[in-house]
Amino acid sequence: MRIAMLGWEFPPFISGGLGVHCFELTQRLANMGHKIDFYLPSSGKTLSSPHASIRLIETSPSVLQPYFSFNKKGKLATYGEGLIKAVEVYNLQAAKMVGDEHAKIPYDVIHCHDWLTAPGGEKARSLIRRPLVQTFHSTEFDRTSTPWDSIVRIERQAAEDANLIIAVSARTRDQLVSHLGANSSKIRVVYNGVDAGKYPGIHQAAEPKPKLSVQTDGKHVVLFLGRLTEQKGPVQFLHAAKKVLDKRSDVIFFVAGSGELLPLLISLSLELGLSEHVRFLGFLPDEDQKRIYSAADVYVMPSTSEPFGITALEAMASGTPIIISKTSGVGEVVKSALKVDFWDIQGMAGKILAVLDYAPLRDTMVSMGPDDLKKLTWEKCAKETEDVYTEAMLAYKKI
């Protein structure tokens, strides 16, 4: 197949799971013999295609970037009132470029990722008359407790326009139906994966954990890694840290990631008296993430709403036991994790202490990890995505 794919982050322009998904998925599809043109806003960074069958096609420079924040008036704090206009410009350009490339060598299918690309996908479909597949990695109801109406309208329209929809979890599928009015009959759940070979695997007793530039003083390490936003639950993580430290003091808490909540989290750590036990590490590049996963004694993902949660798989692949929120898609498909309500601070602290205190529990969780990971590969994700393309193409021909 020849695929026109619209996205808005691709390495090195990446900050979250969507970028990882696009990077891994396109490579696996290319390995299967498909050709992908990946359209994205120009970031000013040098792009390098990971495969000969993947072309990275940039539109003109744009202010679009992942995971922006809103001020109290409901307007984008970083970009002011220009965001929606920037989305419109990018989508118009991308759709026109898809049309131009289709005139040279026809595409078989259009595939869009999340709301920022959805209008362009529909415009491209009207130009080249090919089926449109829309992947929802999250919705506005995941990202914030005060959804922005402009984005909800775009997401609702995207759900209506798509010939078929890919949801990254059953949780996301149900949300698309209940919140956006999507037709459940055209939603297909395709779970994310992990390339376990990129991570160090189960810790061997004879092998010391990797050394870190951050001093741990021999303390146990509890890790949070994610965007510092309301959605990811870093506030709950710090409150749980306080309760853990009330029981034992030989624990240090790493908060890795960047985001608009950083000032609040620093203030909260001081207010709770955690300054000697919390380290804010900022955004970590891939290699540093791998080291920190492997160095951790337990990884906690306390998201208030998590469509999937690729970081949990990455921690598992590093041989680190994981505690995840019950409101996460990854919890649908892993058995080796401990699960907790994001609001249950006492329960979260109790599970952290259980992993640290009881070696048999910790060892059992780690040993079960590989069985979970075998079922969650990017190859499987790509094959199921290919199946959706085929179904969409067959159905489109009958219209």
C-alpha positions in Angstrom: 0.0 0.0 0.0 0.9 3.6 -0.4 -0.1 5.6 2.7 -0.5 9.3 3.2 -0.1 9.8 7.0 -0.6 13.1 8.8 1.0 13.6 12.2 2.5 16.4 14.2 5.5 14.9 16.0 8.2 12.7 14.8 11.8 12.3 16.1 13.6 14.5 16.9 10.4 16.5 17.3 8.9 14.3 20.0 7.6 14.6 23.6 5.2 11.8 24.2 3.6 8.5 23.3 2.1 9.8 20.0 5.5 10.5 18.6 6.8 7.1 19.7 3.8 5.4 18.1 4.3 7.2 14.8 8.0 6.4 14.7 7.6 2.7 15.5 4.4 2.1 13.5 5.8 3.6 10.3 8.9 1.6 10.5 7.0 -1.7 10.9 4.7 -0.8 8.1 7.6 -0.1 5.9 9.2 -3.4 6.9 6.0 -5.1 5.7 6.5 -3.6 2.2 4.3 -0.5 2.5 5.3 3.0 1.5 4.5 5.9 3.8 4.6 9.7 3.2 4.5 11.3 6.7 3.3 14.9 6.6 4.1 17.1 9.6 4.6 20.8 10.5 8.2 22.1 9.9 9.9 22.3 13.3 13.2 23.8 12.1 15.0 20.7 13.1 16.8 18.3 10.8 14.7 15.3 10.1 16.1 11.9 9.0 13.9 9.1 7.8 14.4 5.8 9.7 13.6 3.8 6.5 13.9 4.0 2.8 10.2 3.6 2.3 9.3 6.4 4.7 9.3 10.0 3.3 9.1 12.8 5.9 7.3 15.8 4.2 7.2 19.1 6.0 4.7 21.9 5.5 5.8 25.5 6.2 7.1 26.4 9.6 4.3 26.3 12.2 3.8 27.1 15.9 2.2 23.6 16.4 3.9 21.5 18.9 2.8 18.7 21.3 1.0 19.1 24.6 0.4 22.8 25.0 -1.3 24.4 28.0 -4.3 26.7 28.5 -4.7 29.7 30.6 -7.8 30.5 32.7 -9.6 32.2 29.8 -9.4 29.0 27.7 -6.9 30.3 25.3 -3.5 28.8 24.6 -1.0 30.2 27.0 2.0 29.6 24.8 0.5 30.7 21.4 -2.3 33.0 22.4 -5.2 33.1 20.0 -3.2 31.9 17.0 -3.5 28.1 17.7 -6.7 27.3 15.8 -5.5 29.5 12.9 -2.2 27.6 12.8 -4.1 24.3 12.8 -6.1 25.5 9.8 -3.1 26.6 7.9 -1.2 23.4 8.5 -4.2 21.2 7.5 -4.8 23.2 4.3 -1.2 22.9 3.4 -0.9 19.2 4.2 -4.1 18.4 2.3 -2.9 20.3 -0.8 0.5 18.5 -0.6 -1.3 15.1 -0.3 -3.3 16.0 -3.4 -0.1 17.0 -5.3 1.7 13.8 -4.4 -1.3 11.7 -5.2 -1.4 13.1 -8.7 2.2 11.8 -9.2 1.8 8.4 -7.6 -1.7 7.5 -6.2 -2.2 6.8 -2.5 -4.4 3.9 -1.2 -5.4 5.3 2.2 -5.1 8.4 4.3 -4.2 8.0 8.0 -4.4 10.9 10.5 -3.3 11.0 14.2 -5.3 13.0 16.7 -7.2 16.3 16.4 -4.4 18.5 15.0 -4.4 16.6 11.7 -8.1 15.6 11.4 -9.3 18.5 9.3 -6.5 18.0 6.8 -7.4 14.3 6.5 -11.0 15.1 5.5 -9.8 17.8 3.0 -7.3 15.3 1.5 -10.0 12.7 1.2 -12.3 15.1 -0.7 -9.4 15.8 -3.0 -8.1 12.3 -3.8 -11.2 10.2 -2.9 -9.4 7.6 -0.8 -10.6 6.1 2.6 -9.7 8.0 5.8 -8.5 6.3 8.9 -8.3 8.4 12.1 -6.3 7.3 15.2 -7.3 8.8 18.5 -4.4 8.6 20.9 -6.3 10.7 23.4 -9.2 13.1 23.5 -9.7 16.6 25.0 -11.5 14.9 27.9 -8.2 13.1 28.8 -6.0 16.1 28.5 -7.8 18.5 30.8 -10.6 18.7 33.3 -11.9 21.8 31.4 -12.2 20.7 27.8 -11.8 23.4 25.2 -15.0 23.5 23.0 -13.0 24.3 19.9 -11.0 21.2 20.2 -14.0 19.0 21.2 -15.8 20.2 18.0 -12.9 19.2 15.9 -12.6 15.8 17.6 -16.4 15.2 17.2 -16.1 16.0 13.5 -13.1 13.8 13.1 -15.0 10.9 14.6 -17.9 11.5 12.2 -15.7 12.0 9.1 -13.4 8.9 9.4 -14.3 5.8 7.5 -12.7 3.8 10.3 -11.4 4.9 13.7 -8.5 3.3 15.6 -8.6 3.7 19.4 -5.5 2.8 21.4 -7.6 1.1 24.1 -11.1 0.0 24.9 -11.2 2.9 27.4 -10.6 5.3 24.5 -13.2 3.5 22.3 -15.8 3.9 25.0 -14.9 7.6 25.5 -15.2 8.2 21.8 -18.7 6.8 21.9 -19.9 8.5 25.1 -18.2 11.9 24.8 -17.8 12.4 21.1 -20.8 10.5 19.7 -18.7 8.2 17.6 -20.3 5.2 15.9 -19.0 2.2 17.8 -19.4 0.0 14.7 -16.5 1.8 12.9 -14.1 1.8 15.9 -11.2 -0.8 16.0 -9.0 -1.1 19.1 -5.3 -1.4 18.3 -3.1 -1.4 21.3 0.3 0.2 21.4 3.5 -1.9 21.7 7.1 -1.7 22.9 10.4 -2.7 21.3 11.6 -4.7 24.3 15.0 -5.2 22.7 15.8 -1.5 23.2 15.7 -1.9 27.0 18.0 -3.8 29.4 15.4 -6.4 30.4 15.0 -8.1 33.8 17.7 -7.1 36.3 20.1 -10.0 37.1 21.1 -10.3 40.7 24.8 -10.3 39.8 24.5 -7.1 37.8 24.5 -3.7 39.6 21.9 -1.2 38.5 23.3 1.6 36.2 25.0 4.6 37.8 23.1 7.9 37.6 24.4 11.4 37.5 21.8 12.2 40.2 22.9 11.0 43.7 20.7 8.5 45.3 22.9 7.8 48.4 22.0 4.1 48.2 18.3 4.8 48.7 15.4 3.0 46.9 14.3 4.8 43.8 10.6 5.4 43.0 10.1 6.9 39.5 7.5 9.1 37.9 8.2 9.8 34.2 5.7 11.8 32.1 4.5 15.3 31.2 4.0 17.4 34.2 0.3 18.0 33.6 -2.9 17.4 35.5 -3.6 14.4 33.3 -0.5 12.5 34.4 -1.1 12.7 38.1 2.3 14.2 39.4 0.5 15.9 42.3 -0.9 12.6 43.5 2.5 11.1 43.2 4.0 13.7 45.6 1.3 13.2 48.1 1.9 9.4 48.0 5.6 10.1 48.4 4.8 11.9 51.6 2.9 8.9 53.0 5.7 6.5 52.0 8.3 8.6 53.7 6.2 8.6 56.9 6.9 4.9 57.0 10.5 4.7 55.8 13.1 7.3 55.0 15.4 5.3 52.7 13.5 6.2 49.6 14.1 8.9 46.9 11.5 10.0 44.4 12.5 11.0 40.9 10.1 13.2 38.8 11.2 13.0 35.2 9.5 15.2 32.6 8.6 18.8 31.8 5.3 20.7 31.8 3.3 23.6 33.1 2.9 22.1 36.6 6.6 22.2 37.4 6.5 25.4 39.6 3.5 24.1 41.5 5.2 20.7 42.1 8.3 22.3 43.4 6.3 24.4 45.8 4.3 21.4 46.8 7.4 19.3 47.5 8.6 22.1 49.8 5.2 22.4 51.5 5.1 18.7 52.2 8.7 18.7 53.5 10.0 16.5 50.6 12.8 18.6 49.3 15.5 16.1 50.6 13.7 13.2 49.0 12.5 14.4 45.6 14.6 15.2 42.5 13.1 17.0 39.5 15.1 15.7 36.5 13.4 17.6 33.6 12.9 16.1 30.2 15.1 13.1 29.6 16.4 12.0 26.1 15.9 8.3 25.2 19.2 7.0 26.6 18.8 8.7 29.9 15.2 7.4 30.1 16.5 3.9 29.7 19.0 4.3 32.5 16.5 5.8 34.8 13.9 3.0 34.1 16.6 0.4 34.9 17.8 2.2 38.0 14.3 2.5 39.5 13.0 0.0 42.1 9.4 0.8 41.1 7.7 2.8 38.4 4.5 4.6 39.2 2.0 5.9 36.5 -0.8 7.7 38.5 -2.6 9.2 35.5 -6.0 10.6 36.1 -6.9 9.6 32.6 -4.5 7.6 30.4 -5.7 6.4 27.0 -2.8 3.9 27.0 0.5 4.5 28.7 3.6 3.4 26.7 5.9 4.4 29.5 4.6 1.5 31.6 5.6 -1.0 28.9 9.1 0.6 28.7 9.5 0.3 32.5 8.4 -3.3 32.3 10.9 -4.0 29.5 13.6 -2.6 31.8 12.8 -5.2 34.4 11.1 -2.6 36.8 7.9 -3.4 38.6 5.1 -1.0 37.8 2.1 0.5 39.6 -0.5 2.0 37.3 -3.7 3.9 37.6 -6.9 2.0 37.0 -7.9 4.7 34.6 -5.2 3.6 32.0 -5.6 1.7 28.8 -2.4 -0.4 29.4 -4.1 -1.9 32.4 -6.5 -3.7 30.0 -3.7 -5.9 28.7 -1.0 -6.3 31.4 -1.3 -8.7 34.3 2.0 -8.0 36.0 1.1 -4.5 37.2 -0.4 -3.4 40.5 -3.3 -1.1 39.9 -4.7 1.7 42.0 -7.3 4.5 41.8 -5.4 7.7 41.0 -7.2 9.5 43.8 -6.4 6.8 46.4 -3.2 8.3 47.8 -3.1 5.9 50.7 -3.5 2.9 48.4 -0.8 4.2 46.1 1.6 4.6 49.0 0.7 1.2 50.3 1.5 -0.5 47.0 4.8 1.4 46.7 5.8 0.1 50.2 4.6 -3.4 49.3 6.9 -3.5 46.3 9.8 -2.1 48.3 9.2 -4.3 51.3 8.5 -7.7 49.8 11.0 -9.2 47.5 8.8 -12.2 46.5 6.1 -9.7 45.3 8.7 -7.7 43.4 10.3 -10.7 41.8 6.9 -12.2 40.7 5.9 -8.9 39.1 9.2 -8.7 37.2 9.1 -12.3 36.1 5.6 -11.9 34.7 6.6 -8.9 32.6 8.0 -10.7 29.6 4.7 -12.7 29.1 2.8 -9.4 28.9 5.3 -7.8 26.6 5.2 -10.7 24.1 1.6 -9.8 23.4 2.4 -6.1 22.9 4.8 -5.6 20.0 4.9 -2.9 17.4 4.8 -5.7 14.8 1.4 -6.7 16.1 0.3 -3.1 16.2 1.3 -2.6 12.6 -0.4 -5.8 11.4 -3.6 -4.8 13.0 -3.3 -1.3 11.6 -2.8 -2.9 8.1 -6.0 -4.9 8.7 -7.8 -1.6 9.4 -6.5 -0.1 6.1 -7.6 -3.1 4.2 -11.1 -3.1 5.7 -11.4 0.7 5.0 -10.3 0.3 1.4 -12.8 -2.6 0.8 -15.6 -0.7 2.4 -14.8 2.5 0.5 -15.0 0.8 -2.8 -18.6 -0.2 -2.1 -19.7 3.3 -1.4 
